[in-house]
């Protein structure tokens, strides 16, 4: 009968100090002390490695502030629309003696009026002044005075007018309108654009549509 065999004893596990001692002087990761992984910063968003949580909040607040400012500006523009200032409807154009015969453009840019001095008006049949409104009666463009051709010509659609204001070419349906023109108490010519006179309605014969001189 064979004697009972005892289970083989496991080899003794080396102690940590012995392992480190045996690995001394060798290049191996086992010999290096293990470093704990860096703890995440409380301000760092793990899902966004480029921006921190604080930076995301600052960006969001900045965008919200900009959008709010734009909305307020749009609201203010609706509540307080721009007011277009119009030139005065009447003005003094100086003394009659300051004008020669012909078309004078000094008031066109500021007041939209040509002041014309004529020796023989087509309607009044006398010498004097009339004020033509510088607005084409076709579609409202501003005609030009062509001194070489002795006429007013609209640059938009080619309407043409004699110096009297009567139309003779282009699509315009009627003559230019005249403004009220009188002599003020101080002797100056007074032009009043709030009153218009139309030739086709027979209004050019009105005493205030023509200033005798």
C-alpha positions in Angstrom: 0.0 0.0 0.0 1.5 3.2 -1.1 1.7 6.0 1.3 -0.8 8.8 0.8 0.5 11.6 -1.2 0.1 15.1 0.1 -1.0 17.8 -2.4 1.9 19.8 -3.8 2.5 22.9 -2.0 2.2 26.1 -4.1 5.4 28.0 -4.6 5.9 31.0 -2.3 4.7 34.2 -3.9 7.4 36.7 -4.1 7.1 39.7 -1.9 6.7 43.2 -3.5 10.1 44.2 -2.1 11.7 41.2 -3.6 10.2 41.8 -7.0 11.3 45.4 -7.0 14.7 44.3 -5.9 15.0 41.8 -8.7 13.9 44.3 -11.3 16.2 47.0 -10.1 18.2 48.5 -12.9 16.0 47.2 -15.7 13.8 49.2 -18.0 10.3 47.9 -17.5 7.0 49.4 -16.7 6.6 47.0 -13.8 9.5 48.8 -12.1 7.8 52.3 -12.3 5.4 53.4 -9.7 1.9 53.6 -11.0 0.5 57.2 -11.1 -3.1 57.9 -10.4 -5.1 59.3 -13.4 -5.7 63.1 -13.1 -9.0 64.0 -11.7 -11.2 66.0 -14.1 -11.5 69.7 -13.5 -14.9 70.7 -12.1 -15.1 73.3 -14.9 -14.4 70.9 -17.7 -17.2 69.3 -19.6 -16.1 65.8 -20.5 -18.3 65.8 -23.6 -16.5 69.0 -24.9 -12.7 68.7 -24.7 -12.3 72.2 -26.4 -14.5 74.4 -24.2 -15.0 74.3 -20.5 -18.4 74.5 -18.9 -17.8 78.1 -17.9 -16.9 79.0 -21.5 -20.0 77.4 -22.8 -22.1 79.4 -20.4 -20.4 82.6 -21.3 -20.9 81.9 -25.0 -24.6 81.1 -24.5 -25.2 84.3 -22.4 -23.4 86.4 -25.1 -25.5 84.9 -27.8 -28.7 85.5 -25.8 -27.7 89.1 -25.1 -26.9 89.8 -28.8 -30.3 88.3 -29.9 -32.1 90.4 -27.3 -30.4 93.6 -28.4 -31.3 92.9 -32.1 -35.0 92.2 -31.1 -35.2 95.4 -29.1 -33.7 97.5 -31.9 -36.2 96.0 -34.4 -39.0 96.8 -32.0 -37.8 100.4 -31.5 -37.6 100.9 -35.3 -41.2 99.8 -35.6 -42.4 101.9 -32.7 -40.4 105.0 -33.8 -40.2 105.0 -37.6 -37.9 107.4 -39.4 -39.6 110.7 -40.2 -38.6 112.1 -43.5 -38.3 115.9 -43.4 -39.8 117.7 -46.4 -38.5 121.1 -47.6 -40.7 124.1 -46.8 -43.7 124.5 -49.0 -43.2 128.2 -49.5 -40.1 130.4 -49.8 -39.0 133.8 -50.9 -37.0 133.8 -54.1 -35.6 137.4 -54.1 -36.5 140.5 -55.9 -37.9 140.4 -59.5 -35.0 142.7 -60.6 -32.5 139.9 -59.8 -33.8 137.7 -62.6 -33.1 137.9 -66.4 -35.3 136.3 -69.0 -35.1 132.5 -69.0 -35.1 129.5 -66.7 -33.5 129.8 -63.3 -32.5 126.6 -61.5 -31.2 128.0 -58.2 -34.3 126.7 -56.4 -34.6 123.3 -58.0 -32.4 121.2 -55.7 -33.7 122.7 -52.5 -37.3 123.3 -53.3 -38.0 121.4 -56.5 -39.0 124.4 -58.5 -37.9 126.2 -61.6 -38.5 129.9 -61.7 -39.1 131.1 -65.2 -39.2 134.7 -66.4 -40.8 135.2 -69.8 -41.6 138.0 -72.1 -44.8 136.4 -73.4 -46.6 133.7 -71.5 -48.6 131.2 -73.6 -51.7 131.6 -71.3 -51.4 135.0 -69.6 -50.1 136.7 -72.9 -47.9 139.0 -71.0 -44.4 139.2 -69.4 -43.8 138.0 -65.9 -42.9 135.0 -63.8 -44.2 131.5 -63.2 -42.9 128.7 -61.0 -42.8 125.2 -62.5 -42.9 122.1 -60.2 -39.9 119.9 -61.2 -41.9 116.7 -61.2 -42.7 114.8 -64.4 -46.4 114.2 -64.8 -45.8 110.8 -66.2 -44.4 108.8 -63.2 -43.0 111.5 -61.0 -39.3 111.6 -62.0 -37.3 114.8 -61.9 -36.8 116.3 -65.4 -33.6 118.2 -66.4 -33.4 121.6 -68.0 -31.6 121.3 -71.3 -30.6 124.9 -72.2 -29.1 123.9 -75.6 -32.4 122.4 -76.6 -34.6 124.9 -74.9 -36.7 122.3 -73.1 -37.2 120.2 -70.0 -36.5 116.5 -70.5 -37.3 113.6 -68.2 -34.4 111.1 -67.9 -36.7 108.2 -66.9 -39.0 107.7 -70.0 -38.1 110.6 -72.3 -41.0 112.9 -71.7 -40.3 116.4 -73.0 -41.8 119.8 -72.1 -41.5 123.3 -73.6 -40.3 126.1 -71.3 -43.9 127.0 -70.7 -44.3 123.6 -69.1 -46.5 122.2 -71.9 -45.7 118.6 -72.9 -44.9 117.8 -76.5 -43.0 114.4 -76.5 -42.8 111.1 -74.7 -45.4 109.3 -72.6 -46.4 112.1 -70.3 -50.1 112.8 -70.4 -50.2 116.5 -69.4 -48.1 119.6 -68.8 -46.0 120.3 -65.8 -47.8 121.9 -62.9 -47.3 125.5 -61.8 -47.0 126.7 -58.2 -48.6 129.7 -56.6 -46.4 132.8 -57.2 -47.1 136.2 -55.7 -45.3 139.3 -54.6 -44.7 139.5 -50.8 -45.2 142.7 -48.8 -41.4 143.3 -48.7 -41.2 143.2 -52.5 -39.7 139.7 -52.8 -41.1 136.9 -55.0 -43.0 134.4 -52.8 -43.4 130.9 -54.2 -46.0 128.6 -52.5 -45.8 124.9 -53.4 -48.9 124.0 -51.4 -51.0 125.4 -54.3 -50.7 123.7 -57.7 -52.2 124.8 -60.9 -52.9 122.5 -63.9 -53.1 123.7 -67.5 -55.5 121.0 -68.6 -58.0 122.2 -65.9 -57.7 125.8 -67.1 -56.0 126.8 -63.8 -53.0 128.6 -65.4 -55.3 131.6 -65.9 -55.5 132.0 -62.1 -54.0 135.4 -61.1 -51.7 133.6 -58.6 -50.4 131.1 -61.1 -48.5 134.0 -62.8 -46.7 137.1 -61.5 -46.8 140.1 -63.8 -43.6 142.0 -64.2 
